[in-house]
Amino acid sequence: MTAFLLGALFGLIGFGYFLYGKRQKEMMPMLVGLAFCVYPYFVTQVYLMVLIGVVLMAVPYFYAKWF
């Protein structure tokens, strides 16, 4: 049940990233948003799901800072 709820939560976060990227015409948030929506289907372990989610949330921040 926890994996299901986390998958739904990360899917909503991914949808937000995707919409933001689409409106700003930025490719990185769109790709991260798609990754957020897809990866819960393949990862079933809760701790790994949270770890990947946190890393994906940080990717646009560090990408924008370095590039």
C-alpha positions as CSV (number, residue, x, y, z in Angstrom):
1,M,0.0,0.0,0.0
2,T,2.9,2.4,0.8
3,A,4.5,1.8,-2.6
4,F,1.1,2.5,-4.3
5,L,0.7,5.8,-2.4
6,L,4.3,6.9,-3.0
7,G,3.9,6.1,-6.7
8,A,0.8,8.2,-6.9
9,L,2.6,11.1,-5.1
10,F,5.6,10.9,-7.3
11,G,3.3,10.7,-10.3
12,L,1.7,14.0,-9.3
13,I,5.0,15.6,-8.7
14,G,6.1,14.4,-12.1
15,F,3.0,15.9,-13.7
16,G,3.8,19.2,-12.1
17,Y,7.4,19.1,-13.4
18,F,6.2,18.2,-16.9
19,L,3.6,21.0,-17.0
20,Y,6.2,23.5,-15.7
21,G,8.7,22.4,-18.4
22,K,6.1,22.6,-21.1
23,R,5.0,26.1,-20.2
24,Q,8.6,27.4,-19.8
25,K,9.7,25.5,-22.9
26,E,12.5,23.8,-20.9
27,M,13.4,20.2,-21.8
28,M,15.0,19.2,-18.4
29,P,11.9,19.6,-16.2
30,M,9.8,17.8,-18.9
31,L,12.2,14.9,-19.0
32,V,12.3,14.7,-15.2
33,G,8.5,14.9,-15.1
34,L,8.3,11.9,-17.5
35,A,10.8,10.0,-15.4
36,F,8.8,10.7,-12.3
37,C,5.6,9.4,-13.9
38,V,7.3,6.2,-15.3
39,Y,9.7,4.9,-12.7
40,P,7.2,3.9,-10.0
41,Y,6.0,1.2,-12.4
42,F,9.4,-0.4,-12.3
43,V,10.5,0.1,-8.7
44,T,8.6,-1.7,-5.9
45,Q,10.9,-1.2,-2.9
46,V,9.8,1.7,-0.9
47,Y,13.2,2.9,0.2
48,L,14.6,2.8,-3.4
49,M,11.5,4.6,-4.6
50,V,12.0,7.4,-2.2
51,L,15.7,7.6,-3.0
52,I,15.1,7.8,-6.7
53,G,12.4,10.4,-6.1
54,V,14.7,12.6,-4.1
55,V,17.4,12.4,-6.7
56,L,15.0,13.2,-9.5
57,M,13.7,16.2,-7.6
58,A,17.3,17.6,-7.3
59,V,18.3,17.0,-10.9
60,P,16.7,20.2,-12.4
61,Y,18.2,22.3,-9.6
62,F,21.8,21.1,-10.1
63,Y,21.4,21.0,-13.9
64,A,20.4,24.7,-13.9
65,K,23.2,25.6,-11.5
66,W,25.9,23.9,-13.5
67,F,24.7,24.7,-17.0
